[in-house]
Structures are given as C-alpha cells and as structure tokens.
Amino acid sequence: MTSHKITVALADRSYSVVVGSGVSKDIQNFLPKTAKRAVIVTQENIPFSIKLSLPHTTVLIGNGEQFKSMQTIETISEQFAKFGLTRSDVVIGLGGGMVTDVAGFAAASWHRGTAVVQMPTTLVGMVDAAIGGKTGVNIAQGKNLVG
C-alpha cells in the first residue's frame, strides 16, 4: 500500500486523512479502537467492497439527491438501532459525496456523535464531501439546509 497521511489539527477534534492506493485493504487500521461493530452506509451501485473483522451490517440508501433527506436519516437510524450500534462503534460511509454526507450526518446524530470513517469513491467525494467534517441533508426549501 502506498499512502500519505495528513493530520487535520483541530484541538480535541483532530483527525487524519489518508490518501493512497490500497488503503481500503487496511480499513481495520483506521477504525476507532473502541469500535465493537460497524455499519457500512453505501448504495447498491457502488462497485466496491471492504472486509471487516468486527461484526458489521450494510445499510443501502437510494441513488440521487432526493435520498439526501431526513427520511433517509430516519431509515438509517432505525437500522442503527436494530443492529445495536452504540456511541463507541463506527459508521463507514462508502460511496460518493451524497453517501458520505448522509453517513456523516447519521453518525453525528446517533447518540449525539458516533465515529465515522469516510471512504469516498468519487473525486467530488474525495475533495469535498468527505473532508472538513461538514454534513448536511436537503429539505424542500433547499439543499444542505439541515446539518
């Protein structure tokens, strides 16, 4: 694996951005040590998979901006509850910018903040949505108004 690690220094909210080929094969190394289980948020059409050694489940969300919604957050949250996801576990966003936004928002809202690891699969997801800690969902009055 060839990778570069960049630390975003934000006092007690610092995090690392790891960029490189083969990084997904080492996903276990990037998960919080407290995580006992994981939920992968992705879409059906994402031609990518990850292997985890801890118990995990996958939540599929719809394709398109209309699924970047509070209704999707509610559906994901219900799946978190059914799976028994706790604050010390982890959510993994696997997909483009819409997926990483929704996964990040759901993780931030669950138990007032559950760890999230973003695995963007598109260029926009890599340079915008998965970096910076900003997450948002749409409502009828506009894009990214809630978050």
Biotite code that builds the C-alpha atoms (Angstrom):
import biotite.structure as struc

atoms = struc.array([
    struc.Atom([0.000, 0.000, 0.000], chain_id="A", res_id=1, res_name="MET", atom_name="CA", element="C"),
    struc.Atom([1.270, 3.427, -0.950], chain_id="A", res_id=2, res_name="THR", atom_name="CA", element="C"),
    struc.Atom([-0.345, 6.131, 1.125], chain_id="A", res_id=3, res_name="SER", atom_name="CA", element="C"),
    struc.Atom([0.045, 9.597, 2.551], chain_id="A", res_id=4, res_name="HIS", atom_name="CA", element="C"),
    struc.Atom([-1.364, 10.645, 5.913], chain_id="A", res_id=5, res_name="LYS", atom_name="CA", element="C"),
    struc.Atom([-2.386, 14.229, 6.564], chain_id="A", res_id=6, res_name="ILE", atom_name="CA", element="C"),
    struc.Atom([-3.379, 15.273, 10.074], chain_id="A", res_id=7, res_name="THR", atom_name="CA", element="C"),
    struc.Atom([-6.041, 17.951, 10.351], chain_id="A", res_id=8, res_name="VAL", atom_name="CA", element="C"),
    struc.Atom([-5.220, 19.575, 13.701], chain_id="A", res_id=9, res_name="ALA", atom_name="CA", element="C"),
    struc.Atom([-8.384, 20.778, 15.444], chain_id="A", res_id=10, res_name="LEU", atom_name="CA", element="C"),
    struc.Atom([-7.508, 20.543, 19.152], chain_id="A", res_id=11, res_name="ALA", atom_name="CA", element="C"),
    struc.Atom([-9.673, 17.759, 20.601], chain_id="A", res_id=12, res_name="ASP", atom_name="CA", element="C"),
    struc.Atom([-11.389, 17.133, 17.228], chain_id="A", res_id=13, res_name="ARG", atom_name="CA", element="C"),
    struc.Atom([-8.286, 16.376, 15.144], chain_id="A", res_id=14, res_name="SER", atom_name="CA", element="C"),
    struc.Atom([-8.476, 13.658, 12.525], chain_id="A", res_id=15, res_name="TYR", atom_name="CA", element="C"),
    struc.Atom([-6.370, 12.054, 9.822], chain_id="A", res_id=16, res_name="SER", atom_name="CA", element="C"),
    struc.Atom([-6.929, 11.976, 6.087], chain_id="A", res_id=17, res_name="VAL", atom_name="CA", element="C"),
    struc.Atom([-5.242, 9.001, 4.439], chain_id="A", res_id=18, res_name="VAL", atom_name="CA", element="C"),
    struc.Atom([-4.838, 9.057, 0.665], chain_id="A", res_id=19, res_name="VAL", atom_name="CA", element="C"),
    struc.Atom([-3.398, 6.285, -1.450], chain_id="A", res_id=20, res_name="GLY", atom_name="CA", element="C"),
    struc.Atom([-3.807, 3.102, -3.384], chain_id="A", res_id=21, res_name="SER", atom_name="CA", element="C"),
    struc.Atom([-4.790, 0.020, -1.432], chain_id="A", res_id=22, res_name="GLY", atom_name="CA", element="C"),
    struc.Atom([-5.885, 1.976, 1.636], chain_id="A", res_id=23, res_name="VAL", atom_name="CA", element="C"),
    struc.Atom([-9.228, 0.158, 1.709], chain_id="A", res_id=24, res_name="SER", atom_name="CA", element="C"),
    struc.Atom([-7.461, -3.154, 2.317], chain_id="A", res_id=25, res_name="LYS", atom_name="CA", element="C"),
    struc.Atom([-6.196, -1.738, 5.623], chain_id="A", res_id=26, res_name="ASP", atom_name="CA", element="C"),
    struc.Atom([-9.538, -0.304, 6.761], chain_id="A", res_id=27, res_name="ILE", atom_name="CA", element="C"),
    struc.Atom([-9.261, -2.107, 10.126], chain_id="A", res_id=28, res_name="GLN", atom_name="CA", element="C"),
    struc.Atom([-6.248, 0.071, 10.965], chain_id="A", res_id=29, res_name="ASN", atom_name="CA", element="C"),
    struc.Atom([-8.317, 3.242, 10.601], chain_id="A", res_id=30, res_name="PHE", atom_name="CA", element="C"),
    struc.Atom([-11.274, 2.261, 12.772], chain_id="A", res_id=31, res_name="LEU", atom_name="CA", element="C"),
    struc.Atom([-11.554, 3.531, 16.352], chain_id="A", res_id=32, res_name="PRO", atom_name="CA", element="C"),
    struc.Atom([-10.135, 1.059, 18.865], chain_id="A", res_id=33, res_name="LYS", atom_name="CA", element="C"),
    struc.Atom([-13.402, 1.341, 20.834], chain_id="A", res_id=34, res_name="THR", atom_name="CA", element="C"),
    struc.Atom([-15.498, 0.028, 17.937], chain_id="A", res_id=35, res_name="ALA", atom_name="CA", element="C"),
    struc.Atom([-17.051, -3.367, 18.579], chain_id="A", res_id=36, res_name="LYS", atom_name="CA", element="C"),
    struc.Atom([-19.289, -3.215, 15.496], chain_id="A", res_id=37, res_name="ARG", atom_name="CA", element="C"),
    struc.Atom([-19.689, -1.192, 12.314], chain_id="A", res_id=38, res_name="ALA", atom_name="CA", element="C"),
    struc.Atom([-22.429, -0.068, 9.969], chain_id="A", res_id=39, res_name="VAL", atom_name="CA", element="C"),
    struc.Atom([-21.485, 0.498, 6.332], chain_id="A", res_id=40, res_name="ILE", atom_name="CA", element="C"),
    struc.Atom([-23.685, 3.081, 4.591], chain_id="A", res_id=41, res_name="VAL", atom_name="CA", element="C"),
    struc.Atom([-23.491, 2.725, 0.814], chain_id="A", res_id=42, res_name="THR", atom_name="CA", element="C"),
    struc.Atom([-25.515, 2.356, -2.372], chain_id="A", res_id=43, res_name="GLN", atom_name="CA", element="C"),
    struc.Atom([-26.350, -0.670, -4.454], chain_id="A", res_id=44, res_name="GLU", atom_name="CA", element="C"),
    struc.Atom([-24.397, 0.578, -7.475], chain_id="A", res_id=45, res_name="ASN", atom_name="CA", element="C"),
    struc.Atom([-21.068, 1.116, -5.669], chain_id="A", res_id=46, res_name="ILE", atom_name="CA", element="C"),
    struc.Atom([-18.689, -1.440, -7.232], chain_id="A", res_id=47, res_name="PRO", atom_name="CA", element="C"),
    struc.Atom([-16.523, -1.606, -4.157], chain_id="A", res_id=48, res_name="PHE", atom_name="CA", element="C"),
    struc.Atom([-16.412, -3.696, -1.025], chain_id="A", res_id=49, res_name="SER", atom_name="CA", element="C"),
    struc.Atom([-14.471, -3.776, 2.203], chain_id="A", res_id=50, res_name="ILE", atom_name="CA", element="C"),
    struc.Atom([-13.625, -6.608, 4.545], chain_id="A", res_id=51, res_name="LYS", atom_name="CA", element="C"),
    struc.Atom([-14.048, -6.138, 8.273], chain_id="A", res_id=52, res_name="LEU", atom_name="CA", element="C"),
    struc.Atom([-13.160, -8.491, 11.104], chain_id="A", res_id=53, res_name="SER", atom_name="CA", element="C"),
    struc.Atom([-15.675, -6.991, 13.536], chain_id="A", res_id=54, res_name="LEU", atom_name="CA", element="C"),
    struc.Atom([-19.440, -7.624, 13.333], chain_id="A", res_id=55, res_name="PRO", atom_name="CA", element="C"),
    struc.Atom([-20.999, -5.335, 10.747], chain_id="A", res_id=56, res_name="HIS", atom_name="CA", element="C"),
    struc.Atom([-24.058, -4.703, 8.655], chain_id="A", res_id=57, res_name="THR", atom_name="CA", element="C"),
    struc.Atom([-24.693, -2.734, 5.490], chain_id="A", res_id=58, res_name="THR", atom_name="CA", element="C"),
    struc.Atom([-27.402, -0.124, 5.012], chain_id="A", res_id=59, res_name="VAL", atom_name="CA", element="C"),
    struc.Atom([-28.209, 0.651, 1.382], chain_id="A", res_id=60, res_name="LEU", atom_name="CA", element="C"),
    struc.Atom([-29.570, 4.077, 0.522], chain_id="A", res_id=61, res_name="ILE", atom_name="CA", element="C"),
    struc.Atom([-31.163, 5.205, -2.727], chain_id="A", res_id=62, res_name="GLY", atom_name="CA", element="C"),
    struc.Atom([-29.410, 6.879, -5.628], chain_id="A", res_id=63, res_name="ASN", atom_name="CA", element="C"),
    struc.Atom([-29.869, 10.589, -6.237], chain_id="A", res_id=64, res_name="GLY", atom_name="CA", element="C"),
    struc.Atom([-30.215, 13.845, -4.325], chain_id="A", res_id=65, res_name="GLU", atom_name="CA", element="C"),
    struc.Atom([-33.819, 13.055, -3.371], chain_id="A", res_id=66, res_name="GLN", atom_name="CA", element="C"),
    struc.Atom([-32.403, 10.464, -0.942], chain_id="A", res_id=67, res_name="PHE", atom_name="CA", element="C"),
    struc.Atom([-30.221, 13.048, 0.802], chain_id="A", res_id=68, res_name="LYS", atom_name="CA", element="C"),
    struc.Atom([-33.096, 13.654, 3.183], chain_id="A", res_id=69, res_name="SER", atom_name="CA", element="C"),
    struc.Atom([-34.315, 13.487, 6.757], chain_id="A", res_id=70, res_name="MET", atom_name="CA", element="C"),
    struc.Atom([-36.385, 10.454, 5.758], chain_id="A", res_id=71, res_name="GLN", atom_name="CA", element="C"),
    struc.Atom([-33.181, 8.638, 4.764], chain_id="A", res_id=72, res_name="THR", atom_name="CA", element="C"),
    struc.Atom([-31.565, 9.666, 8.072], chain_id="A", res_id=73, res_name="ILE", atom_name="CA", element="C"),
    struc.Atom([-34.549, 8.218, 9.925], chain_id="A", res_id=74, res_name="GLU", atom_name="CA", element="C"),
    struc.Atom([-34.308, 4.949, 7.976], chain_id="A", res_id=75, res_name="THR", atom_name="CA", element="C"),
    struc.Atom([-30.569, 4.685, 8.675], chain_id="A", res_id=76, res_name="ILE", atom_name="CA", element="C"),
    struc.Atom([-31.113, 5.487, 12.366], chain_id="A", res_id=77, res_name="SER", atom_name="CA", element="C"),
    struc.Atom([-33.704, 2.717, 12.611], chain_id="A", res_id=78, res_name="GLU", atom_name="CA", element="C"),
    struc.Atom([-31.129, 0.306, 11.171], chain_id="A", res_id=79, res_name="GLN", atom_name="CA", element="C"),
    struc.Atom([-28.535, 1.552, 13.688], chain_id="A", res_id=80, res_name="PHE", atom_name="CA", element="C"),
    struc.Atom([-30.996, 0.767, 16.485], chain_id="A", res_id=81, res_name="ALA", atom_name="CA", element="C"),
    struc.Atom([-31.859, -2.695, 15.133], chain_id="A", res_id=82, res_name="LYS", atom_name="CA", element="C"),
    struc.Atom([-28.159, -3.541, 14.867], chain_id="A", res_id=83, res_name="PHE", atom_name="CA", element="C"),
    struc.Atom([-27.402, -2.219, 18.365], chain_id="A", res_id=84, res_name="GLY", atom_name="CA", element="C"),
    struc.Atom([-24.912, 0.435, 17.243], chain_id="A", res_id=85, res_name="LEU", atom_name="CA", element="C"),
    struc.Atom([-23.504, 2.355, 20.209], chain_id="A", res_id=86, res_name="THR", atom_name="CA", element="C"),
    struc.Atom([-21.673, 5.636, 20.531], chain_id="A", res_id=87, res_name="ARG", atom_name="CA", element="C"),
    struc.Atom([-18.341, 3.795, 20.776], chain_id="A", res_id=88, res_name="SER", atom_name="CA", element="C"),
    struc.Atom([-18.881, 1.937, 17.477], chain_id="A", res_id=89, res_name="ASP", atom_name="CA", element="C"),
    struc.Atom([-18.279, 3.247, 13.948], chain_id="A", res_id=90, res_name="VAL", atom_name="CA", element="C"),
    struc.Atom([-20.183, 4.209, 10.815], chain_id="A", res_id=91, res_name="VAL", atom_name="CA", element="C"),
    struc.Atom([-18.416, 3.802, 7.472], chain_id="A", res_id=92, res_name="ILE", atom_name="CA", element="C"),
    struc.Atom([-19.550, 5.925, 4.522], chain_id="A", res_id=93, res_name="GLY", atom_name="CA", element="C"),
    struc.Atom([-18.669, 4.101, 1.292], chain_id="A", res_id=94, res_name="LEU", atom_name="CA", element="C"),
    struc.Atom([-19.593, 5.997, -1.860], chain_id="A", res_id=95, res_name="GLY", atom_name="CA", element="C"),
    struc.Atom([-19.725, 9.395, -3.479], chain_id="A", res_id=96, res_name="GLY", atom_name="CA", element="C"),
    struc.Atom([-20.373, 12.774, -1.914], chain_id="A", res_id=97, res_name="GLY", atom_name="CA", element="C"),
    struc.Atom([-24.066, 12.167, -1.284], chain_id="A", res_id=98, res_name="MET", atom_name="CA", element="C"),
    struc.Atom([-23.332, 8.909, 0.548], chain_id="A", res_id=99, res_name="VAL", atom_name="CA", element="C"),
    struc.Atom([-20.557, 10.400, 2.683], chain_id="A", res_id=100, res_name="THR", atom_name="CA", element="C"),
    struc.Atom([-22.754, 13.415, 3.547], chain_id="A", res_id=101, res_name="ASP", atom_name="CA", element="C"),
    struc.Atom([-25.640, 11.188, 4.630], chain_id="A", res_id=102, res_name="VAL", atom_name="CA", element="C"),
    struc.Atom([-23.402, 8.728, 6.510], chain_id="A", res_id=103, res_name="ALA", atom_name="CA", element="C"),
    struc.Atom([-21.651, 11.600, 8.309], chain_id="A", res_id=104, res_name="GLY", atom_name="CA", element="C"),
    struc.Atom([-24.925, 13.277, 9.268], chain_id="A", res_id=105, res_name="PHE", atom_name="CA", element="C"),
    struc.Atom([-26.386, 9.999, 10.542], chain_id="A", res_id=106, res_name="ALA", atom_name="CA", element="C"),
    struc.Atom([-23.232, 9.241, 12.565], chain_id="A", res_id=107, res_name="ALA", atom_name="CA", element="C"),
    struc.Atom([-23.107, 12.750, 14.052], chain_id="A", res_id=108, res_name="ALA", atom_name="CA", element="C"),
    struc.Atom([-26.756, 12.481, 15.074], chain_id="A", res_id=109, res_name="SER", atom_name="CA", element="C"),
    struc.Atom([-26.618, 8.948, 16.508], chain_id="A", res_id=110, res_name="TRP", atom_name="CA", element="C"),
    struc.Atom([-26.100, 9.079, 20.293], chain_id="A", res_id=111, res_name="HIS", atom_name="CA", element="C"),
    struc.Atom([-25.009, 12.705, 19.770], chain_id="A", res_id=112, res_name="ARG", atom_name="CA", element="C"),
    struc.Atom([-21.918, 11.606, 17.911], chain_id="A", res_id=113, res_name="GLY", atom_name="CA", element="C"),
    struc.Atom([-20.654, 8.245, 16.730], chain_id="A", res_id=114, res_name="THR", atom_name="CA", element="C"),
    struc.Atom([-17.317, 7.930, 14.934], chain_id="A", res_id=115, res_name="ALA", atom_name="CA", element="C"),
    struc.Atom([-17.392, 7.967, 11.149], chain_id="A", res_id=116, res_name="VAL", atom_name="CA", element="C"),
    struc.Atom([-14.791, 6.758, 8.656], chain_id="A", res_id=117, res_name="VAL", atom_name="CA", element="C"),
    struc.Atom([-15.343, 8.030, 5.131], chain_id="A", res_id=118, res_name="GLN", atom_name="CA", element="C"),
    struc.Atom([-14.312, 6.002, 2.090], chain_id="A", res_id=119, res_name="MET", atom_name="CA", element="C"),
    struc.Atom([-15.183, 8.232, -0.864], chain_id="A", res_id=120, res_name="PRO", atom_name="CA", element="C"),
    struc.Atom([-15.348, 6.577, -4.284], chain_id="A", res_id=121, res_name="THR", atom_name="CA", element="C"),
    struc.Atom([-15.697, 9.687, -6.466], chain_id="A", res_id=122, res_name="THR", atom_name="CA", element="C"),
    struc.Atom([-13.438, 12.673, -6.997], chain_id="A", res_id=123, res_name="LEU", atom_name="CA", element="C"),
    struc.Atom([-16.029, 15.104, -5.600], chain_id="A", res_id=124, res_name="VAL", atom_name="CA", element="C"),
    struc.Atom([-16.437, 12.849, -2.584], chain_id="A", res_id=125, res_name="GLY", atom_name="CA", element="C"),
    struc.Atom([-12.682, 12.828, -2.079], chain_id="A", res_id=126, res_name="MET", atom_name="CA", element="C"),
    struc.Atom([-12.009, 16.552, -2.342], chain_id="A", res_id=127, res_name="VAL", atom_name="CA", element="C"),
    struc.Atom([-15.200, 17.986, -0.877], chain_id="A", res_id=128, res_name="ASP", atom_name="CA", element="C"),
    struc.Atom([-17.807, 15.909, 0.897], chain_id="A", res_id=129, res_name="ALA", atom_name="CA", element="C"),
    struc.Atom([-15.561, 13.542, 2.874], chain_id="A", res_id=130, res_name="ALA", atom_name="CA", element="C"),
    struc.Atom([-13.184, 16.221, 4.153], chain_id="A", res_id=131, res_name="ILE", atom_name="CA", element="C"),
    struc.Atom([-13.942, 19.026, 6.575], chain_id="A", res_id=132, res_name="GLY", atom_name="CA", element="C"),
    struc.Atom([-16.484, 17.418, 8.840], chain_id="A", res_id=133, res_name="GLY", atom_name="CA", element="C"),
    struc.Atom([-19.421, 19.218, 7.273], chain_id="A", res_id=134, res_name="LYS", atom_name="CA", element="C"),
    struc.Atom([-22.516, 17.165, 6.646], chain_id="A", res_id=135, res_name="THR", atom_name="CA", element="C"),
    struc.Atom([-25.973, 18.144, 5.575], chain_id="A", res_id=136, res_name="GLY", atom_name="CA", element="C"),
    struc.Atom([-29.209, 16.912, 4.130], chain_id="A", res_id=137, res_name="VAL", atom_name="CA", element="C"),
    struc.Atom([-31.787, 18.566, 1.930], chain_id="A", res_id=138, res_name="ASN", atom_name="CA", element="C"),
    struc.Atom([-35.324, 19.688, 2.681], chain_id="A", res_id=139, res_name="ILE", atom_name="CA", element="C"),
    struc.Atom([-37.986, 21.000, 0.300], chain_id="A", res_id=140, res_name="ALA", atom_name="CA", element="C"),
    struc.Atom([-36.798, 24.588, 0.842], chain_id="A", res_id=141, res_name="GLN", atom_name="CA", element="C"),
    struc.Atom([-33.212, 23.941, -0.229], chain_id="A", res_id=142, res_name="GLY", atom_name="CA", element="C"),
    struc.Atom([-30.064, 21.876, -0.463], chain_id="A", res_id=143, res_name="LYS", atom_name="CA", element="C"),
    struc.Atom([-27.906, 21.192, 2.624], chain_id="A", res_id=144, res_name="ASN", atom_name="CA", element="C"),
    struc.Atom([-30.071, 23.359, 4.889], chain_id="A", res_id=145, res_name="LEU", atom_name="CA", element="C"),
    struc.Atom([-30.087, 20.839, 7.748], chain_id="A", res_id=146, res_name="VAL", atom_name="CA", element="C"),
    struc.Atom([-26.687, 19.918, 9.114], chain_id="A", res_id=147, res_name="GLY", atom_name="CA", element="C"),
])
